[in-house]
Amino acid sequence: MKKVLQKSALRELTIRSLGVIDSAEVDFKDGLTVITGETGAGKTMVLTALNLILGSKSDADFVRSGDDRLVVSGKFNIGDTLQTIVEEAGGFVEDGDVIINRSVTNQGKSKISLGGAVTTTSQVSDLAQELVEIHAQSSSARLSKPAVQLNLLDSYGDYQDSTAKYSDKFIEFNLVRKRVVDLTSQLKVRDFEIAKLTGFVDDFAKIAPKKGELDQIENEITKLGAVEELNAGLIQALGIISGEDESPTAALGLTKKILENLKGKDSELDVLIEKYSELIYEFAENSSGLERYLAGLGADPGRFDFLQNRKSELNSLLKKYGEGSDRESAYENLLKAGDEASSRLEDLQGGDSKLAQLQNESLVCFDELKDLGIKLSASRASVAKKLSVAITSEMALLAMPNAKLSVQVTTSDGSEPENFSATGIDEVLFLFTSHTDGKLLPLAKAASGGELSRVMLSIEVVLAKNSPVGTYIFDEVDAGVGGKAAIEVGKRLALLAQNSQVIVVTHLAQVASWADNHFVVSKNESGSVTQSNILEVSGADRRKEIARLLSGQEDSKTAQEHAGELLDMVAMSRSEMIG
């Protein structure tokens, strides 16, 4: 089963002091949004802003000249699954919207927050993978990496259960294998360990220390060492308390009688008399307690000697085996070590049988891993053929009628554990040719920059049918193309935008004419200060921008006529697409 996420969408982008942009706010809508503008006007700064709020590396040079810091923020509408991720990170989501905020000082210090909670760029980057799919000019080079190609194939295939089971089994196998390696290493030094543990176990068993025993012994030793002093002091104190002549006890008793005779005369005084009576009772109880303690007090030389010897034994054991920053922690660690030592010794003494057990587990686990790996390879091989046909067909619609892309799956020997990786035993390679009878070569070697951009777009259109992303962002996906090919690029972007939000930075009128929403980045200069503005255009203003893209002369009557023709043609094609 495929992982199903509710689609996300970029709703707002706010930029402050980023490059040539002083201040800008952009409200994004669904469908195909294009961003155009003259070279140097700041189109790339819009993408830079997006990359910053999505966790990319910051740079102090991004800060507008003369300002202390840049601030960019983006509001995304997200589904329940992503909302849970944000809330678990401490962020706040309101009406399905989350705000990501990023600031960078001119000293290079960066701060990022997710839903109001300060977080890390790596955490936001993880979330960003579910929010948007960004294709900059560097993304085409990424497409040539085998790992990326493997991920694309798996994204297209309907075998996510197989990849999940394989991944879990791979983790399990490696854990068992690590235990085998660790125990083997331990067994090499087990004789030394066994001797060491045996000595400790014997000493511990002989002494058998108990929790709190040392403190208890020291207290009793102190008591027995001061029996005579305690006896004399208590006799003197009790004599004063209970003496016949003007003793505190007699005085308190007499006072109590006098006060008892006064009860009932005043309620306020009655409360005080009651409290005084309670104090007399407590005094009497404590006096009785002292008498009982004195009665039980006696010298015990035998007990004193026993305790001294016991203390010495415990201290010796503690000195030999205790570890800790102070005596209390050392004693606690000693007791813990004593509890664990016997089982640890048992493990080591039975190490050979345990090792044999783990080795058997490893073999069973590896057999299961092989089965899962072989099944996964078969699924990939089958899906690779379908993906090859789908991408090739899509490229034909992008003015590449003779181009062919073949997804090649190479499977390693499944009998060797070293051939297994976290993704399986397969290597995926995209092979490409632009000619009918051309030799299929790795994509990076065979495709030009313009062809690579169209291949990338073809892949996204194909993958979107199976696992659509909420928002696609393309930076000059039309690089190296023009004329009919550019029109087809715009058409495929429009098709992609039927099910996803698509944002495109372009310099081609043929692409821009397909937009549902059109923003223009313009610049004005005042002295040495350059400021860029981002404005949405429609109607006549949009036609002027299309004319500028066509000829560089937005006020040219001929250019505007051509722009109008292009927009009309696109409108007709759109109606046919929908029909």
TAFEN-V830846 format. One record per residue. RES is the residue in one small letter. PHI is phi in degrees with one decimal (NA if undefined). NEAR is the number of other ideal C-beta (glycine too) atoms within 10 Angstrom. Layout:
BEGIN
((RES:PHI:NEAR) (RES:PHI:NEAR))
END
This chain:
BEGIN
((m:NA:8) (k:-77.7:12) (k:-71.9:9) (v:-105.6:8) (l:-117.6:17) (q:-65.2:13) (k:-64.9:18) (s:-102.6:24) (a:-152.3:19) (l:-79.4:23) (r:-107.1:18) (e:-140.8:15) (l:-135.2:20) (t:-117.0:17) (i:-127.1:28) (r:-134.2:18) (s:59.1:21) (l:-110.2:24) (g:56.5:20) (v:-83.3:18) (i:-93.2:25) (d:-77.0:18) (s:-156.1:15) (a:-156.4:22) (e:-131.8:11) (v:-124.4:22) (d:-99.4:12) (f:-94.4:19) (k:-118.1:13) (d:-72.5:16) (g:86.1:15) (l:-96.8:25) (t:-111.1:23) (v:-112.6:25) (i:-122.2:24) (t:-124.0:26) (g:159.7:25) (e:-66.4:16) (t:-58.6:7) (g:87.9:12) (a:-76.6:20) (g:118.9:26) (k:-58.1:23) (t:-66.6:20) (m:-65.6:22) (v:-63.4:27) (l:-68.4:19) (t:-60.5:20) (a:-61.1:27) (l:-62.4:22) (n:-62.7:20) (l:-64.4:29) (i:-74.9:26) (l:-99.6:22) (g:97.4:22) (s:-74.2:17) (k:-65.4:8) (s:-95.0:22) (d:-151.1:13) (a:-60.4:14) (d:-67.2:10) (f:-69.8:20) (v:-69.5:22) (r:-57.5:22) (s:-56.3:12) (g:93.3:10) (d:-102.1:14) (d:-81.5:11) (r:-156.8:18) (l:-108.5:27) (v:-136.2:19) (v:-128.4:27) (s:-143.6:19) (g:-132.8:24) (k:-105.8:19) (f:-116.8:26) (n:-90.7:20) (i:-128.0:24) (g:-87.3:15) (d:-62.6:10) (t:-62.5:13) (l:-69.2:22) (q:-60.8:17) (t:-61.9:12) (i:-60.8:17) (v:-63.3:21) (e:-66.8:14) (e:-64.9:8) (a:-84.6:16) (g:92.8:13) (g:-84.4:22) (f:-114.2:13) (v:-119.7:21) (e:-120.4:10) (d:53.4:5) (g:81.5:16) (d:-106.3:16) (v:-126.1:24) (i:-108.1:20) (i:-107.8:24) (n:-120.9:19) (r:-137.0:23) (s:-127.3:20) (v:-137.4:23) (t:-85.2:15) (n:-72.1:17) (q:-96.8:9) (g:92.8:12) (k:-77.6:11) (s:-119.6:17) (k:-140.9:15) (i:-133.5:23) (s:-132.4:18) (l:-122.2:24) (g:60.2:20) (g:88.4:15) (a:-99.7:13) (v:-63.5:11) (t:-142.0:20) (t:-109.8:12) (t:-64.8:18) (s:-66.1:9) (q:-66.9:16) (v:-67.9:22) (s:-59.8:13) (d:-61.8:13) (l:-67.6:22) (a:-60.1:21) (q:-61.2:11) (e:-93.5:18) (l:-88.7:24) (v:-139.9:22) (e:-119.8:20) (i:-101.4:20) (h:-122.6:21) (a:-94.3:17) (q:-60.9:15) (s:-76.0:9) (s:-65.9:18) (s:-61.1:22) (a:-66.9:13) (r:-60.7:13) (l:-59.9:19) (s:-81.7:17) (k:-79.3:13) (p:-55.1:14) (a:-63.4:12) (v:-66.7:15) (q:-64.4:21) (l:-62.1:20) (n:-64.3:13) (l:-64.8:20) (l:-61.7:22) (d:-65.9:21) (s:-66.1:16) (y:-79.6:22) (g:-76.3:21) (d:-103.8:12) (y:-137.0:20) (q:-62.8:14) (d:-62.3:11) (s:-65.5:20) (t:-66.4:17) (a:-67.4:12) (k:-63.2:17) (y:-62.1:24) (s:-59.9:15) (d:-62.6:11) (k:-68.7:19) (f:-62.6:19) (i:-63.0:11) (e:-60.7:14) (f:-60.3:21) (n:-68.3:16) (l:-66.7:13) (v:-63.6:19) (r:-62.5:17) (k:-64.2:12) (r:-63.0:16) (v:-62.4:17) (v:-62.9:12) (d:-63.7:11) (l:-67.5:20) (t:-58.5:13) (s:-65.2:10) (q:-66.2:15) (l:-66.6:15) (k:-66.6:10) (v:-115.9:11) (r:-66.7:17) (d:-58.2:10) (f:-63.7:9) (e:-64.8:16) (i:-61.7:15) (a:-61.9:10) (k:-65.5:13) (l:-68.2:21) (t:-60.9:14) (g:-60.0:12) (f:-65.0:20) (v:-60.0:16) (d:-63.5:11) (d:-63.6:16) (f:-66.1:19) (a:-64.8:11) (k:-64.9:9) (i:-83.2:17) (a:51.8:11) (p:-65.9:17) (k:-118.2:10) (k:-61.7:10) (g:76.6:10) (e:-65.6:16) (l:-62.7:19) (d:-63.8:12) (q:-63.4:12) (i:-62.9:16) (e:-63.1:13) (n:-65.8:11) (e:-68.8:17) (i:-61.8:16) (t:-60.1:9) (k:-65.0:13) (l:-65.4:19) (g:-73.8:14) (a:-122.2:11) (v:-59.6:15) (e:-62.0:10) (e:-64.2:9) (l:-64.4:15) (n:-63.0:14) (a:-65.1:10) (g:-64.6:12) (l:-68.5:16) (i:-60.5:11) (q:-63.9:10) (a:-64.6:13) (l:-68.1:15) (g:-63.6:11) (i:-67.0:11) (i:-65.4:18) (s:-108.7:14) (g:-59.1:12) (e:-73.7:8) (d:-96.8:5) (e:51.5:7) (s:-73.4:14) (p:-57.0:13) (t:-64.1:17) (a:-64.3:14) (a:-61.6:10) (l:-64.1:15) (g:-62.5:13) (l:-62.9:10) (t:-59.7:12) (k:-61.7:16) (k:-61.2:8) (i:-59.0:10) (l:-67.6:17) (e:-60.0:12) (n:-69.2:9) (l:-93.8:12) (k:-64.8:13) (g:91.7:10) (k:-86.2:9) (d:-156.1:11) (s:-63.2:8) (e:-63.2:6) (l:-67.2:13) (d:-60.1:14) (v:-63.1:10) (l:-66.9:12) (i:-62.4:18) (e:-63.4:11) (k:-63.7:10) (y:-63.7:15) (s:-63.4:14) (e:-63.9:10) (l:-63.9:11) (i:-62.4:16) (y:-61.9:11) (e:-61.9:10) (f:-59.7:14) (a:-65.0:14) (e:-63.0:10) (n:-63.7:11) (s:-62.1:16) (s:-64.6:10) (g:-63.3:10) (l:-62.6:15) (e:-65.0:14) (r:-64.6:10) (y:-60.3:11) (l:-62.7:16) (a:-63.4:9) (g:-90.3:7) (l:-83.3:14) (g:-163.2:9) (a:-72.4:12) (d:-140.5:12) (p:-57.3:9) (g:-65.2:8) (r:-65.0:12) (f:-61.8:16) (d:-65.0:11) (f:-60.4:13) (l:-65.5:20) (q:-62.8:14) (n:-65.4:10) (r:-62.5:17) (k:-62.1:16) (s:-63.2:10) (e:-63.1:15) (l:-64.0:21) (n:-63.7:14) (s:-65.1:12) (l:-62.9:20) (l:-66.1:19) (k:-65.2:9) (k:-78.3:11) (y:-121.8:17) (g:-70.9:18) (e:-135.6:10) (g:167.9:13) (s:-75.3:8) (d:-144.8:8) (r:-64.5:13) (e:-63.2:11) (s:-68.2:12) (a:-63.8:15) (y:-67.1:22) (e:-62.5:14) (n:-64.1:16) (l:-63.4:23) (l:-62.8:15) (k:-64.4:10) (a:-62.0:17) (g:-64.2:19) (d:-66.6:10) (e:-91.2:10) (a:-63.6:20) (s:-63.6:14) (s:-67.5:9) (r:-63.6:15) (l:-64.0:17) (e:-63.5:12) (d:-61.0:14) (l:-67.5:19) (q:-68.0:14) (g:-102.7:11) (g:-61.9:17) (d:-62.6:11) (s:-69.9:9) (k:-64.7:18) (l:-62.8:16) (a:-61.5:10) (q:-63.2:13) (l:-66.1:19) (q:-62.8:16) (n:-66.2:11) (e:-58.7:17) (s:-63.8:20) (l:-65.1:11) (v:-62.9:12) (c:-63.5:18) (f:-67.6:19) (d:-60.7:11) (e:-66.9:15) (l:-63.6:22) (k:-59.3:17) (d:-59.7:14) (l:-66.3:20) (g:-65.1:25) (i:-66.1:14) (k:-63.6:15) (l:-64.1:23) (s:-62.3:20) (a:-63.3:14) (s:-62.9:21) (r:-64.4:24) (a:-61.8:16) (s:-66.7:13) (v:-69.5:18) (a:-58.6:21) (k:-64.6:12) (k:-65.0:13) (l:-66.4:25) (s:-58.8:18) (v:-64.7:15) (a:-64.1:20) (i:-68.6:25) (t:-59.5:17) (s:-63.1:12) (e:-68.3:22) (m:-63.5:26) (a:-60.4:15) (l:-75.5:16) (l:-105.1:24) (a:60.3:17) (m:-129.2:22) (p:-66.8:10) (n:-102.7:12) (a:-76.1:24) (k:-141.4:20) (l:-123.3:25) (s:-120.6:17) (v:-93.0:24) (q:-101.4:15) (v:-111.1:20) (t:-108.6:12) (t:-104.5:17) (s:-80.1:16) (d:-62.2:8) (g:-83.2:17) (s:-90.1:8) (e:-108.2:9) (p:-57.2:13) (e:-64.8:7) (n:-82.0:14) (f:-92.8:21) (s:-121.6:13) (a:-62.5:9) (t:-104.2:18) (g:124.8:29) (i:-118.5:20) (d:-114.3:22) (e:-120.0:16) (v:-108.2:22) (l:-136.5:17) (f:-88.6:29) (l:-105.2:17) (f:-142.5:24) (t:-146.1:17) (s:-97.1:16) (h:-114.5:10) (t:-57.8:9) (d:-108.6:7) (g:-72.2:13) (k:-75.2:8) (l:-72.6:15) (l:-128.9:12) (p:-51.4:15) (l:-51.5:21) (a:-63.6:14) (k:-87.5:9) (a:-97.1:21) (a:-102.4:25) (s:-76.2:12) (g:-60.0:13) (g:-66.6:19) (e:-64.9:21) (l:-63.4:22) (s:-63.1:26) (r:-72.2:28) (v:-60.3:25) (m:-60.0:19) (l:-64.9:23) (s:-59.2:23) (i:-61.6:23) (e:-63.6:23) (v:-63.0:20) (v:-66.7:21) (l:-67.2:20) (a:-61.8:19) (k:-69.3:11) (n:-98.9:13) (s:-139.9:16) (p:-65.8:16) (v:-93.9:24) (g:-63.9:22) (t:-135.2:22) (y:-107.6:24) (i:-125.2:25) (f:-117.6:27) (d:-109.5:23) (e:53.0:20) (v:-64.4:29) (d:-90.6:24) (a:-58.5:17) (g:82.7:14) (v:-123.3:24) (g:-167.1:13) (g:57.8:10) (k:-62.6:11) (a:-59.7:19) (a:-65.6:22) (i:-62.0:23) (e:-66.8:21) (v:-60.0:28) (g:-60.9:27) (k:-63.5:19) (r:-67.9:22) (l:-64.4:25) (a:-65.0:21) (l:-64.0:17) (l:-61.2:23) (a:-76.2:22) (q:-69.6:14) (n:-119.2:13) (s:-143.4:21) (q:-79.8:26) (v:-124.6:29) (i:-119.6:26) (v:-130.5:27) (v:-95.0:23) (t:-142.4:26) (h:-121.5:15) (l:-107.7:24) (a:-64.6:23) (q:-62.1:25) (v:-85.0:29) (a:-60.7:28) (s:-66.8:27) (w:-88.1:28) (a:-69.8:27) (d:-84.4:15) (n:-135.6:20) (h:-130.2:21) (f:-113.4:23) (v:-118.1:23) (v:-98.1:24) (s:-121.1:16) (k:-130.9:15) (n:-131.0:10) (e:-119.1:9) (s:-131.9:7) (g:64.3:5) (s:-96.0:7) (v:-96.0:12) (t:-113.3:18) (q:-130.5:16) (s:-104.2:24) (n:-121.0:16) (i:-121.2:22) (l:-127.5:14) (e:-82.3:14) (v:-120.7:18) (s:-154.7:10) (g:56.3:7) (a:-64.1:10) (d:-64.7:14) (r:-67.6:19) (r:-61.8:21) (k:-62.1:19) (e:-67.6:23) (i:-61.6:27) (a:-62.0:24) (r:-63.6:21) (l:-64.8:25) (l:-73.6:21) (s:-130.9:15) (g:82.7:10) (q:-128.3:13) (e:-67.4:17) (d:-92.0:9) (s:-67.1:16) (k:-62.4:9) (t:-63.0:11) (a:-62.5:21) (q:-69.1:20) (e:-65.7:12) (h:-61.4:17) (a:-62.5:25) (g:-62.8:14) (e:-63.5:11) (l:-63.7:22) (l:-64.0:18) (d:-65.1:11) (m:-62.7:13) (v:-64.9:20) (a:-60.2:12) (m:-66.7:10) (s:-62.5:16) (r:-61.5:14) (s:-64.5:9) (e:-68.4:8) (m:-61.5:11) (i:-69.0:7) (g:-63.8:5))
END
